[in-house]
Amino acid sequence: MPGGVRPEAPRSQDNRELARKSKEIFLASGRIYGVRRIAFELREAHGYTGGIQRVRRLMRAAGLFPKAKRKFKATTDSKHALPVAPQLAGAEVPDFTPQ
């Protein structure tokens, strides 16, 4: 081998291409898609036949982590000074049947 440089292994080439495609899909999703969705997209649109663990490893190596969903935040202000409607549950219900 002249210069002592080995050609890149086919698996390494595939990994580089897979990482590039994964990054494109990840960024197109607004940094929302996780490993499962990206693997699904790779299978559907790009004919990927490998496993999800490989996609996970490549995404982690590339620093691609999806945004976590925000926790639900209650916006009700229960400590106000306004009057509260009366609780009618269990109260006597008038009979509206025609006589």
Secondary structure, DSSP 8 states (H G I E B T S, - for coil): -GGG-----HHHHHHHHHHHHHHHHHHHTTS---HHHHHHHHHHHH---S-HHHHHHHHHHHT---------------S--S------TTS--------
